[in-house]
Amino acid sequence: MVSEGENPPQVVVHVGDGSDAPRAVDPADPGTEATDPAPDHPFLLLTRSGADHIQARYLDDGTYELEHTAGVDRYQLFTGDALLVRDIVWSWIQGDDWWCDTVAWTVVDPAVAELDALRAELSGMLDGMSALDAVTDDLDRALARADELLGADQDSSEST
């Protein structure tokens, strides 16, 4: 990783399963974590100076979803061509305008972007609910076991 006094990498690569918390990987020192990061849901996010990013996701249907932002606008592209994805990402890394000038990007409607954000927020809340379900199940088992033990104590006191 980058030591104190050195400049941070110009482009930071985030790899993960497509969740909102990908792992950051320094391209100069990827380490072993960078190999096969998420075979079930491959996800790649490249960031430069905070707000400037491009991301690629491999979808279950075999297509790729690419997304980038320009100011407040969000753009998407869907393709089945892995080489096009590679060329777009490489062009973005190099600072070549080919990736945005030549490729036909679609502007994401702000209402759709808001619905996506709401879906992500609600799914995060529902994930928390499933953790609560596990705690409730454990509590139910503990109470059932306590009832068994109390029932056994009452049976033994009645027989004496």
FENGIHU-V387740 format. One record per backbone hydrogen bond with DSSP energy under -0.5 kcal/mol. NH is the residue of the N-H (numbers start at 1). CO is the residue of the C=O. E is the energy in kcal/mol with one decimal. If there is no record, write none. Layout:
NH:CO:E / NH:CO:E
This chain:
6:3:-1.8 / 12:47:-2.4 / 13:25:-1.7 / 14:45:-3.5 / 15:23:-2.4 / 16:43:-1.2 / 23:15:-2.6 / 25:13:-3.9 / 27:11:-0.5 / 27:25:-0.6 / 29:26:-1.5 / 34:30:-0.5 / 34:31:-0.8 / 35:32:-1.3 / 37:34:-0.6 / 43:16:-0.7 / 44:56:-2.6 / 45:14:-2.6 / 46:54:-3.1 / 47:12:-2.5 / 48:52:-3.0 / 51:49:-1.8 / 52:48:-1.1 / 53:51:-0.7 / 54:46:-2.0 / 55:67:-2.7 / 56:44:-2.9 / 57:65:-2.3 / 58:42:-2.0 / 59:57:-0.6 / 59:63:-3.1 / 62:59:-2.0 / 64:79:-3.8 / 65:57:-2.8 / 66:64:-0.5 / 66:77:-3.1 / 67:55:-2.3 / 68:75:-1.9 / 69:53:-1.0 / 70:73:-2.4 / 73:70:-1.8 / 75:68:-3.1 / 76:106:-2.7 / 77:66:-1.9 / 79:64:-2.1 / 82:80:-0.9 / 85:81:-1.7 / 86:82:-2.4 / 87:83:-2.5 / 88:84:-2.6 / 89:85:-2.5 / 90:86:-2.6 / 91:87:-2.4 / 92:88:-2.3 / 93:89:-2.4 / 94:90:-2.4 / 95:91:-0.8 / 95:92:-0.8 / 96:91:-1.9 / 99:96:-0.8 / 100:97:-1.0 / 101:97:-2.7 / 102:98:-2.3 / 103:98:-0.8 / 105:103:-1.2 / 106:76:-2.7 / 108:74:-3.4 / 109:107:-0.5 / 112:109:-0.6 / 113:109:-2.3 / 114:110:-2.3 / 115:111:-2.1 / 116:112:-2.5 / 117:113:-2.2 / 118:114:-2.3 / 119:115:-2.7 / 120:116:-2.4 / 121:117:-2.2 / 122:118:-2.9 / 123:119:-2.7 / 124:120:-1.8 / 125:121:-1.9 / 126:122:-2.7 / 127:123:-2.0 / 128:124:-1.4 / 129:125:-1.5 / 130:126:-1.8 / 131:127:-1.3 / 132:128:-1.7 / 133:129:-2.2 / 134:130:-1.5 / 135:131:-1.7 / 136:132:-2.6 / 137:133:-2.5 / 138:134:-2.1 / 139:135:-2.4 / 140:136:-2.6 / 141:137:-2.2 / 142:138:-2.2 / 143:139:-2.6 / 144:140:-2.3 / 145:141:-2.3 / 146:142:-2.3 / 147:143:-2.3 / 148:144:-2.1 / 149:145:-2.4 / 150:146:-2.8 / 151:147:-2.5 / 152:148:-2.3 / 153:149:-2.2 / 154:150:-2.2 / 155:151:-2.2 / 156:152:-2.0 / 157:153:-1.9 / 158:154:-2.1 / 159:155:-1.4 / 160:156:-0.6
